[in-house]
């Protein structure tokens, strides 16, 4: 007979693995069967094949040994040889079917791992290249190309047999269909990777040209680059609105976020004095309010001292202020730090270590340290506001007799000295290192 007049490649119908990929985690790939829709696709393919054939044609089927391809072949034959609605010119006994293991699907490696791992592997294959990427415990498309090359040579030799059929049908898989065409038509690796997969039960037809005895591909193969061009052209063909779209930022028209946004973005204050620069009261009004307040120096504070929370008198010279630790604080109008003009508030804002404030860390005239007697310390305790005394008690700054404990001097920003914290952390690290080198740590 010589060469067949037509070679038809058919991808198998829809399988359970196409509908649910997780099934490959429990079912071997070669045992995956067709879905009910897949059986309908196979029967429709048989009706389509029947319309392509001539009444005098003979058929040879080569099918992959996988269950889904064998069931697809069975569905095609059922519709092809059916006597409804008309008697078929192709009796079942005249059709030869060969099971060809070299047409099997690319080996993806026994039971497949989890969906997340498969997704990662699929992405890695896309980055590496579909043709050369080898599946772990499986094979690459290049490996499948080698066995398809051997099958093509065997098929070509069988064309010389006298009883070879006039139509050859290959029921295989999507990737194997593309590999077969790559080998037959000498496609490049780049073109192979650009090819999209064929649909279920789609026919890829190769017809023999009687003039040059070469097979001409009848299908227009779909590629990813062509799909991208089509989408780009369709997007460019969409009618554009004559009204330009105005961008909005922050919910305001024309991107204007208003003065309120600018105020929120203002740099934070560098010192306490800057906190009151934008106060609604002027420094003069604040000073007048202070004069009207009933705050007076207490007897325990001594002569020449000022109430807690107040700045030095306006007549204080610059040299006296430089003796404190907060020498870099900007000079502000007298009493500018006192928003609330209550005696308790002024006591709380007193400069010095006893109550914090803008000059925390500076030695307070009312608390000179260890040279004060216990009686004077107790007297100072009684004069402190309740909230300040409670905070100091919670910080364990008083001993059992109510006297002030000696503690680390705070720095100019009011932060506690971290020498003791560093020593505690060092001791903790040494304990961890010793535990790690011990027996229990070595065998954990």
Helices and strands as residue ranges (DSSP letters): E 6-11, H 16-19, G 21-25, G 29-31, H 36-52, E 59-63, H 67-80, G 92-94, E 96-99, G 101-103, H 115-128, H 141-158, E 167-172, H 174-185, H 189-194, E 203-209, E 214-217, H 224-237, G 253-255, H 258-264, G 272-276, H 283-292, G 299-301, H 318-321, H 343-348, H 374-383, H 386-394, H 419-437, H 439-442
